[in-house]
Amino acid sequence: MANRPRIFFFMILFVVLIFCMYPAHFSFFPKASGVDTAFAAHAAKIAGAPSSLADLVDTLSPSVVNISTTTIIKGRQGYPFGHRMPFPRFFGEDDFFRRFFENIPERDFKRQSLGSGFIITSDGYIFTNNHVVDKATKIKVKLATGKEYDAEVKGKDPSTDIALIKINPDNSLPVAKLGNSDKLRIGDWVFAIGNPYGLEHTVTAGIVSAKGRVIGSGPYDNFIQTDASINPGNSGGPLFNLSGEVIGINTAIAAQAHGIGFAIPINTAQSILADLKSKGSVSRGWLGISVQDVTDDIAANMKLKNIKGALVGQVFEGDPADKAGIKTGDIITEIAGEKVQNTQDLLRIVAALKVGEKAVVKLIRDGQEKKMNVIIGERKEAKEIARKGKIGEHYGMTVQEITPEMARHFGLSDKYGVIITQVREGSPSDDAGLKAQDIILQINKTKISSLIDFVTEMTKDSQEGTILLLIKRGETTFFAPLKKESTK
C-alpha cells in the first residue's frame, strides 16, 4: 500500500511525457485547417511590412513638390462677379449691369491655385495634373528644401489630365522612382504626399480600394480608387506603394463622399511621356469606328453567347477600320493581344497604340470569329447633323422620310433612313433612349430606305422580344434595342 502513491505518480508522469511527445494524436487538440495555415502565413508576411512609414517618407519627400499658379482673368472693375452677372434671370442676361457699367474700363483679375507634383528627372522634369497648370500665366514650384523656381509647361494632355512641367534647378534633383501600376492589387497599402489646402508635404495612407474606375471625366477613364485621404491641393501629387515607387498621380475626389479618392495609373503617364517631351501633346491611335457596349437585349437579339466586347455601330469611310474590312454589327473582342470587355477597354487600348502600328483585331461576325489586320491611324475631330418630310408612328415615335433637300440641309452623306421627329414620353421608344432627330438606318440588320421599309420591318410578326435599330445621332452611330409591344 505504501508504494501506491509512488506508482500513481510515475503513471501520471508517463502520460504527460507521451502527451508532450505526440500532441497531434490527441483528439481534443484540433488539427490546423488549410485556412488557419494560410492565415498564419499571411500574418507572418504582414509582420514583415514596416510598422511605420517614417523612413519611406523621409526618403521620398524630397522628390515631391508644391505647385502654385497664377491665372489672369479678364473682367470689369465694377463687376465683382467677373463676366457673369448675378441674377441674370431678373435683369435679362446682364443687360442692366452692362448698360450701367459700359463706360468702365476692363481690369485684369488674378486667380491663384495650389497643387502638387513629383520630380521624374534630375534636371527638373515634373509630372502633375493638367488642371493644376492649365491656362496659368505663372507657375511656381517649391521644393522640400524651401527653394522656389519658376516653371514652364512642356506638354499637356487634357484627355488624361496629365501635364509635364520643367524647372531649371541649380543642382541635380532627387527623383521619384516610377513603378508598375498594372501590378497593383486591390487591398495593397499606398500613401500620398502632397499639398492639401496649402499644408505642405502632408502624408496620408490607405489601401487600393478598386482599379479601373470610370468616373465620367473623359474617354480614357481608368482610375485607381484609394481611401488614402486626397483633398484639394493633392492634385498632381504622387501615390506611392510600400516599395517607395510612384504607382499613381492623385487627381480627383468624390465630392459627396468621404475617404474616396482617385489616381491616374502611372503606366498611363509613362505611355505618353515621350510625346509630352518631344511634341507637347499626345498622338493617339484611331480605328475610325463608333462603338457601344453589348447589353443583354442586344445579345439576345443577335443570339450571342455572352455580352463581352464592343459592338461596332459605325465604320467611317476611308479610315483604318474601313480599309481593314471591319463592318457595322461586328463585335470586337481583342486588339493587339489585349482582351476587349467593353467600349472603355477598346478606347483605352486603341488610344495607347502608336500611329502607323499594325494590330490584329479579333471580332465576331454573324457568330463566326474573324481576324483583321489594321494599320492604326491618328485620332481626329468629328462633325454634326439633324432633321424633317411622309410621317409614320410606331412604338411611341413619329418618323418621316428624309427628302434630298433635308439631306443637303443637314449634310447627310447617306441618302437612306427615316428621321424621328417626336418621341412620346413613357413609350417603348422613350425607354430605349430614342430622341427626336435620330435617324433610323437599319431595323434588325435590314436597311431602311423609306417609310414603307420602316413600317414593314416594324410590323413583322416574326419579331420576338426586341427590335434592334441602328441609329445615327450626330456623327455617332449605335444600336438601340427596342422592346416589342404586346399585340394583345
C-alpha positions as semicolon CSV with decimal commas, in nm:
position;residue;x (nm);y (nm);z (nm)
1;M;0,000;0,000;0,000
2;A;0,291;0,231;0,072
3;N;0,408;0,202;-0,290
4;R;0,071;0,307;-0,440
5;P;0,135;0,686;-0,433
6;R;0,474;0,634;-0,599
7;I;0,324;0,410;-0,871
8;F;0,043;0,663;-0,930
9;F;0,298;0,944;-0,960
10;F;0,501;0,758;-1,225
11;M;0,188;0,674;-1,421
12;I;0,089;1,042;-1,439
13;L;0,444;1,139;-1,536
14;F;0,442;0,880;-1,814
15;V;0,111;1,011;-1,956
16;V;0,240;1,372;-1,952
17;L;0,557;1,268;-2,138
18;I;0,356;1,081;-2,406
19;F;0,123;1,381;-2,442
20;C;0,415;1,621;-2,490
21;M;0,586;1,397;-2,747
22;Y;0,275;1,328;-2,960
23;P;0,022;1,608;-2,907
24;A;-0,131;1,574;-3,255
25;H;-0,260;1,224;-3,171
26;F;-0,498;1,354;-2,904
27;S;-0,845;1,435;-3,048
28;F;-0,906;1,724;-2,808
29;F;-0,624;1,917;-2,988
30;P;-0,784;2,009;-3,327
31;K;-0,560;1,993;-3,634
32;A;-0,482;2,321;-3,807
33;S;-0,701;2,375;-4,113
34;G;-0,575;2,500;-4,452
35;V;-0,741;2,836;-4,377
36;D;-0,559;2,862;-4,043
37;T;-0,229;2,775;-4,210
38;A;-0,285;3,033;-4,487
39;F;-0,385;3,297;-4,233
40;A;-0,075;3,223;-4,026
41;A;0,143;3,254;-4,335
42;H;-0,031;3,580;-4,431
43;A;0,012;3,716;-4,076
44;A;0,381;3,632;-4,094
45;K;0,404;3,816;-4,426
46;I;0,230;4,122;-4,282
47;A;0,471;4,114;-3,988
48;G;0,747;4,181;-4,242
49;A;0,581;4,508;-4,355
50;P;0,710;4,830;-4,199
51;S;0,534;4,927;-3,876
52;S;0,593;5,291;-3,972
53;L;0,616;5,484;-4,300
54;A;0,858;5,734;-4,149
55;D;1,172;5,603;-4,320
56;L;0,998;5,588;-4,658
57;V;0,857;5,938;-4,616
58;D;1,200;6,076;-4,522
59;T;1,346;5,922;-4,836
60;L;1,069;6,016;-5,079
61;S;0,957;6,362;-4,964
62;P;1,243;6,547;-5,140
63;S;1,108;6,428;-5,478
64;V;0,762;6,579;-5,409
65;V;0,699;6,944;-5,493
66;N;0,434;7,203;-5,414
67;I;0,296;7,398;-5,710
68;S;0,130;7,739;-5,700
69;T;-0,017;7,904;-6,009
70;T;-0,146;8,246;-6,107
71;T;-0,406;8,287;-6,380
72;I;-0,508;8,623;-6,526
73;I;-0,884;8,657;-6,576
74;K;-1,037;8,937;-6,779
75;G;-1,322;9,127;-6,614
76;R;-1,467;9,472;-6,548
77;Q;-1,366;9,669;-6,242
78;G;-1,728;9,722;-6,146
79;Y;-1,820;9,354;-6,190
80;P;-1,749;9,181;-5,861
81;F;-1,856;8,853;-6,019
82;G;-1,633;8,867;-6,331
83;H;-1,801;8,830;-6,672
84;R;-2,120;8,670;-6,542
85;M;-2,364;8,896;-6,362
86;P;-2,561;8,793;-6,054
87;F;-2,933;8,726;-6,102
88;P;-2,937;8,730;-6,488
89;R;-3,292;8,589;-6,486
90;F;-3,411;8,914;-6,323
91;F;-3,204;9,156;-6,531
92;G;-3,217;8,998;-6,876
93;E;-2,876;8,828;-6,904
94;D;-2,657;9,112;-6,779
95;D;-2,820;9,388;-6,991
96;F;-2,894;9,613;-6,694
97;F;-2,544;9,583;-6,550
98;R;-2,379;9,605;-6,889
99;R;-2,555;9,935;-6,969
100;F;-2,483;10,071;-6,623
101;F;-2,111;9,983;-6,633
102;E;-2,043;10,003;-7,009
103;N;-1,808;10,301;-6,976
104;I;-1,595;10,148;-6,701
105;P;-1,267;10,006;-6,841
106;E;-1,182;9,637;-6,805
107;R;-0,940;9,524;-6,537
108;D;-0,744;9,201;-6,507
109;F;-0,806;8,979;-6,205
110;K;-0,558;8,729;-6,066
111;R;-0,669;8,385;-5,955
112;Q;-0,426;8,174;-5,754
113;S;-0,437;7,796;-5,713
114;L;-0,238;7,525;-5,539
115;G;-0,138;7,174;-5,642
116;S;0,131;6,911;-5,614
117;G;0,377;6,729;-5,838
118;F;0,680;6,499;-5,834
119;I;1,022;6,512;-5,996
120;I;1,090;6,245;-6,259
121;T;1,434;6,358;-6,387
122;S;1,728;6,507;-6,202
123;D;1,735;6,806;-6,443
124;G;1,385;6,921;-6,340
125;Y;1,105;6,750;-6,532
126;I;0,793;6,718;-6,313
127;F;0,464;6,531;-6,352
128;T;0,144;6,698;-6,232
129;N;-0,222;6,731;-6,335
130;N;-0,320;6,933;-6,639
131;H;-0,596;7,107;-6,442
132;V;-0,333;7,232;-6,194
133;V;-0,142;7,430;-6,459
134;D;-0,399;7,479;-6,737
135;K;-0,421;7,843;-6,854
136;A;-0,180;7,951;-6,580
137;T;0,026;8,260;-6,665
138;K;0,276;8,194;-6,387
139;I;0,382;7,865;-6,226
140;K;0,595;7,842;-5,911
141;V;0,747;7,516;-5,789
142;K;0,862;7,485;-5,428
143;L;1,097;7,202;-5,329
144;A;1,102;7,026;-4,993
145;T;1,408;7,237;-4,907
146;G;1,201;7,554;-4,944
147;K;1,382;7,657;-5,265
148;E;1,145;7,802;-5,529
149;Y;1,172;7,801;-5,908
150;D;0,966;7,931;-6,198
151;A;0,831;7,651;-6,416
152;E;0,706;7,623;-6,773
153;V;0,466;7,374;-6,927
154;K;0,646;7,136;-7,163
155;G;0,344;6,923;-7,253
156;K;-0,013;6,858;-7,150
157;D;-0,289;6,611;-7,223
158;P;-0,639;6,723;-7,117
159;S;-0,786;6,382;-7,207
160;T;-0,597;6,212;-6,922
161;D;-0,544;6,527;-6,710
162;I;-0,164;6,488;-6,715
163;A;0,089;6,768;-6,760
164;L;0,468;6,777;-6,780
165;I;0,639;7,090;-6,646
166;K;1,007;7,185;-6,620
167;I;1,223;7,388;-6,384
168;N;1,591;7,476;-6,421
169;P;1,747;7,378;-6,087
170;D;2,084;7,486;-5,952
171;N;2,181;7,128;-5,868
172;S;2,084;6,772;-5,951
173;L;1,742;6,692;-5,802
174;P;1,615;6,383;-5,615
175;V;1,395;6,173;-5,844
176;A;1,082;5,968;-5,768
177;K;1,107;5,609;-5,888
178;L;0,819;5,512;-6,118
179;G;0,659;5,173;-6,053
180;N;0,425;4,945;-6,247
181;S;0,059;5,022;-6,178
182;D;-0,052;4,707;-6,363
183;K;0,089;4,501;-6,075
184;L;-0,127;4,678;-5,816
185;R;-0,376;4,461;-5,631
186;I;-0,693;4,565;-5,453
187;G;-0,602;4,581;-5,084
188;D;-0,238;4,689;-5,138
189;W;-0,117;4,960;-4,900
190;V;-0,049;5,301;-5,058
191;F;0,027;5,651;-4,932
192;A;0,013;6,002;-5,077
193;I;0,239;6,301;-5,022
194;G;0,108;6,638;-5,133
195;N;-0,001;6,994;-5,063
196;P;-0,369;6,972;-4,950
197;Y;-0,516;7,312;-4,865
198;G;-0,162;7,454;-4,876
199;L;-0,043;7,224;-4,594
200;E;0,293;7,137;-4,744
201;H;0,418;6,777;-4,763
202;T;0,119;6,622;-4,590
203;V;0,126;6,240;-4,577
204;T;-0,190;6,026;-4,587
205;A;-0,216;5,647;-4,612
206;G;-0,472;5,383;-4,706
207;I;-0,526;5,095;-4,941
208;V;-0,616;5,043;-5,306
209;S;-0,995;5,021;-5,292
210;A;-1,054;4,940;-5,661
211;K;-0,893;4,953;-6,004
212;G;-1,016;5,054;-6,348
213;R;-1,271;5,301;-6,215
214;V;-1,471;5,501;-6,472
215;I;-1,591;5,827;-6,317
216;G;-1,705;6,014;-6,629
217;S;-1,411;6,252;-6,653
218;G;-1,314;6,150;-7,007
219;P;-1,296;5,872;-7,267
220;Y;-0,983;5,719;-7,114
221;D;-1,100;5,682;-6,753
222;N;-0,906;5,404;-6,580
223;F;-0,860;5,531;-6,224
224;I;-0,710;5,372;-5,916
225;Q;-0,953;5,424;-5,627
226;T;-0,799;5,468;-5,282
227;D;-0,910;5,556;-4,932
228;A;-0,585;5,744;-4,864
229;S;-0,714;6,097;-4,795
230;I;-0,690;6,318;-5,104
231;N;-0,802;6,680;-5,083
232;P;-0,781;6,997;-5,295
233;G;-0,411;7,070;-5,335
234;N;-0,319;6,700;-5,354
235;S;-0,390;6,711;-5,728
236;G;-0,085;6,612;-5,930
237;G;0,097;6,458;-5,634
238;P;0,226;6,101;-5,619
239;L;0,058;5,790;-5,483
240;F;0,334;5,554;-5,356
241;N;0,341;5,182;-5,283
242;L;0,535;5,032;-4,991
243;S;0,837;4,980;-5,218
244;G;0,863;5,358;-5,247
245;E;0,754;5,360;-5,613
246;V;0,503;5,601;-5,768
247;I;0,209;5,397;-5,891
248;G;-0,041;5,680;-5,947
249;I;-0,096;6,054;-5,987
250;N;-0,360;6,183;-5,744
251;T;-0,619;6,368;-5,944
252;A;-0,977;6,366;-5,815
253;I;-1,206;6,322;-5,520
254;A;-1,569;6,214;-5,494
255;A;-1,738;6,537;-5,384
256;Q;-2,019;6,376;-5,183
257;A;-1,805;6,101;-5,031
258;H;-1,552;6,087;-4,752
259;G;-1,235;5,885;-4,788
260;I;-1,267;5,814;-5,162
261;G;-1,000;5,945;-5,398
262;F;-0,882;5,864;-5,749
263;A;-0,539;5,847;-5,908
264;I;-0,425;5,811;-6,270
265;P;-0,221;5,489;-6,310
266;I;0,147;5,577;-6,354
267;N;0,165;5,344;-6,657
268;T;-0,076;5,582;-6,834
269;A;0,158;5,873;-6,765
270;Q;0,465;5,678;-6,875
271;S;0,298;5,580;-7,202
272;I;0,256;5,946;-7,308
273;L;0,578;6,087;-7,157
274;A;0,776;6,071;-7,482
275;D;0,504;6,263;-7,673
276;L;0,474;6,526;-7,399
277;K;0,850;6,581;-7,401
278;S;0,901;6,589;-7,777
279;K;0,576;6,741;-7,908
280;G;0,400;6,897;-7,611
281;S;0,084;6,699;-7,690
282;V;-0,023;6,338;-7,739
283;S;-0,088;6,145;-8,062
284;R;-0,348;5,874;-8,011
285;G;-0,445;5,571;-8,210
286;W;-0,765;5,574;-8,417
287;L;-0,964;5,295;-8,580
288;G;-1,238;5,509;-8,730
289;I;-1,540;5,344;-8,569
290;S;-1,811;5,426;-8,318
291;V;-1,880;5,152;-8,064
292;Q;-2,113;5,066;-7,777
293;D;-2,141;4,804;-7,505
294;V;-2,328;4,481;-7,574
295;T;-2,636;4,483;-7,350
296;D;-2,845;4,178;-7,255
297;D;-3,116;4,284;-7,501
298;I;-2,867;4,325;-7,786
299;A;-2,706;3,991;-7,704
300;A;-3,047;3,820;-7,705
301;N;-3,146;3,979;-8,037
302;M;-2,814;3,888;-8,201
303;K;-2,815;3,541;-8,036
304;L;-2,479;3,600;-7,867
305;K;-2,345;3,364;-7,601
306;N;-2,201;3,644;-7,386
307;I;-2,202;4,023;-7,366
308;K;-1,828;4,085;-7,366
309;G;-1,678;4,300;-7,640
310;A;-1,752;4,628;-7,816
311;L;-2,028;4,644;-8,078
312;V;-1,941;4,845;-8,390
313;G;-2,218;5,097;-8,461
314;Q;-2,048;5,280;-8,747
315;V;-1,740;5,246;-8,965
316;F;-1,610;5,575;-9,105
317;E;-1,536;5,559;-9,474
318;G;-1,168;5,563;-9,566
319;D;-1,046;5,520;-9,205
320;P;-0,832;5,226;-9,081
321;A;-1,122;5,000;-8,979
322;D;-1,295;5,050;-9,315
323;K;-0,974;4,967;-9,504
324;A;-0,928;4,653;-9,291
325;G;-1,280;4,528;-9,367
326;I;-1,445;4,585;-9,028
327;K;-1,823;4,632;-9,062
328;T;-2,118;4,769;-8,868
329;G;-2,253;4,495;-8,639
330;D;-1,912;4,335;-8,577
331;I;-1,826;4,272;-8,213
332;I;-1,460;4,341;-8,133
333;T;-1,324;4,108;-7,864
334;E;-0,947;4,164;-7,884
335;I;-0,698;4,421;-8,017
336;A;-0,320;4,377;-8,035
337;G;-0,337;4,081;-7,796
338;E;-0,544;4,263;-7,533
339;K;-0,894;4,144;-7,446
340;V;-1,180;4,390;-7,502
341;Q;-1,450;4,354;-7,238
342;N;-1,638;4,675;-7,323
343;T;-1,613;5,008;-7,506
344;Q;-1,396;5,161;-7,232
345;D;-1,137;4,888;-7,286
346;L;-1,141;4,944;-7,661
347;L;-1,092;5,321;-7,632
348;R;-0,806;5,278;-7,386
349;I;-0,627;5,008;-7,587
350;V;-0,658;5,183;-7,924
351;A;-0,550;5,518;-7,777
352;A;-0,230;5,360;-7,646
353;L;-0,133;5,215;-7,986
354;K;0,119;5,403;-8,199
355;V;0,010;5,574;-8,518
356;G;0,116;5,353;-8,810
357;E;0,140;5,041;-8,592
358;K;-0,004;4,715;-8,728
359;A;-0,254;4,546;-8,497
360;V;-0,457;4,227;-8,518
361;V;-0,826;4,279;-8,437
362;K;-1,032;3,977;-8,335
363;L;-1,406;4,011;-8,385
364;I;-1,729;3,813;-8,409
365;R;-1,940;3,850;-8,723
366;D;-2,263;3,652;-8,760
367;G;-2,147;3,413;-8,489
368;Q;-1,808;3,346;-8,652
369;E;-1,472;3,465;-8,517
370;K;-1,259;3,659;-8,764
371;K;-0,919;3,831;-8,758
372;M;-0,849;4,163;-8,929
373;N;-0,512;4,334;-8,974
374;V;-0,545;4,707;-8,908
375;I;-0,290;4,986;-8,952
376;I;-0,362;5,232;-8,670
377;G;-0,443;5,588;-8,776
378;E;-0,428;5,915;-8,583
379;R;-0,730;6,039;-8,392
380;K;-0,908;6,337;-8,549
381;E;-1,206;6,562;-8,467
382;A;-1,572;6,499;-8,563
383;K;-1,869;6,696;-8,726
384;E;-2,257;6,704;-8,690
385;I;-2,626;6,656;-8,833
386;A;-3,005;6,693;-8,768
387;R;-3,372;6,680;-8,914
388;K;-3,756;6,691;-9,128
389;G;-4,097;6,500;-9,498
390;K;-4,414;6,142;-9,507
391;I;-4,492;6,058;-9,146
392;G;-4,546;5,730;-8,958
393;E;-4,587;5,642;-8,590
394;H;-4,484;5,321;-8,409
395;Y;-4,382;5,230;-8,053
396;G;-4,434;5,590;-7,939
397;M;-4,211;5,751;-8,203
398;T;-4,313;5,958;-8,503
399;V;-4,087;5,927;-8,808
400;Q;-4,073;6,077;-9,156
401;E;-3,878;6,023;-9,473
402;I;-3,562;6,220;-9,544
403;T;-3,600;6,428;-9,858
404;P;-3,299;6,520;-10,077
405;E;-3,336;6,880;-9,956
406;M;-3,318;6,765;-9,593
407;A;-3,014;6,551;-9,668
408;R;-2,836;6,852;-9,820
409;H;-2,950;7,082;-9,541
410;F;-2,825;6,853;-9,268
411;G;-2,512;6,742;-9,453
412;L;-2,615;6,376;-9,463
413;S;-2,383;6,169;-9,679
414;D;-2,614;5,864;-9,655
415;K;-2,930;5,911;-9,862
416;Y;-3,130;5,650;-9,673
417;G;-3,304;5,608;-9,340
418;V;-3,601;5,774;-9,173
419;I;-3,578;6,051;-8,916
420;I;-3,752;6,055;-8,577
421;T;-3,944;6,379;-8,531
422;Q;-4,110;6,306;-8,194
423;V;-4,086;6,054;-7,908
424;R;-4,378;6,012;-7,672
425;E;-4,278;6,021;-7,304
426;G;-4,304;5,684;-7,130
427;S;-4,332;5,493;-7,458
428;P;-4,108;5,195;-7,557
429;S;-3,912;5,432;-7,782
430;D;-3,855;5,666;-7,489
431;D;-3,746;5,371;-7,274
432;A;-3,497;5,273;-7,548
433;G;-3,339;5,620;-7,529
434;L;-3,451;5,733;-7,875
435;K;-3,470;6,106;-7,940
436;A;-3,609;6,348;-8,195
437;Q;-3,361;6,399;-8,484
438;D;-3,225;6,043;-8,451
439;I;-3,204;5,872;-8,791
440;I;-3,300;5,504;-8,819
441;L;-3,067;5,336;-9,068
442;Q;-3,147;4,967;-9,007
443;I;-3,408;4,754;-8,835
444;N;-3,284;4,407;-8,741
445;K;-2,997;4,449;-8,990
446;T;-3,238;4,537;-9,274
447;K;-3,151;4,864;-9,447
448;I;-3,428;5,126;-9,424
449;S;-3,461;5,344;-9,736
450;S;-3,819;5,468;-9,700
451;L;-4,119;5,495;-9,471
452;I;-4,260;5,179;-9,631
453;D;-3,944;4,987;-9,532
454;F;-3,979;5,121;-9,177
455;V;-4,345;5,016;-9,141
456;T;-4,281;4,675;-9,300
457;E;-3,996;4,588;-9,060
458;M;-4,164;4,729;-8,751
459;T;-4,480;4,523;-8,807
460;K;-4,325;4,186;-8,892
461;D;-4,493;3,906;-8,697
462;S;-4,168;3,708;-8,676
463;Q;-4,007;3,958;-8,441
464;E;-3,979;3,847;-8,080
465;G;-3,864;4,020;-7,764
466;T;-3,673;4,316;-7,904
467;I;-3,629;4,501;-8,230
468;L;-3,272;4,611;-8,294
469;L;-3,242;4,956;-8,450
470;L;-2,926;5,107;-8,597
471;I;-2,942;5,476;-8,504
472;K;-2,742;5,773;-8,631
473;R;-2,723;6,063;-8,385
474;G;-2,499;6,349;-8,492
475;E;-2,172;6,187;-8,601
476;T;-2,235;5,881;-8,381
477;T;-2,398;5,557;-8,496
478;F;-2,514;5,297;-8,243
479;F;-2,756;5,008;-8,188
480;A;-3,069;5,058;-7,976
481;P;-3,277;4,758;-7,861
482;L;-3,648;4,842;-7,866
483;K;-3,875;4,616;-7,661
484;K;-4,159;4,484;-7,873
485;E;-4,508;4,593;-7,775
486;S;-4,765;4,329;-7,691
487;T;-5,026;4,275;-7,963
488;K;-5,288;4,163;-7,712
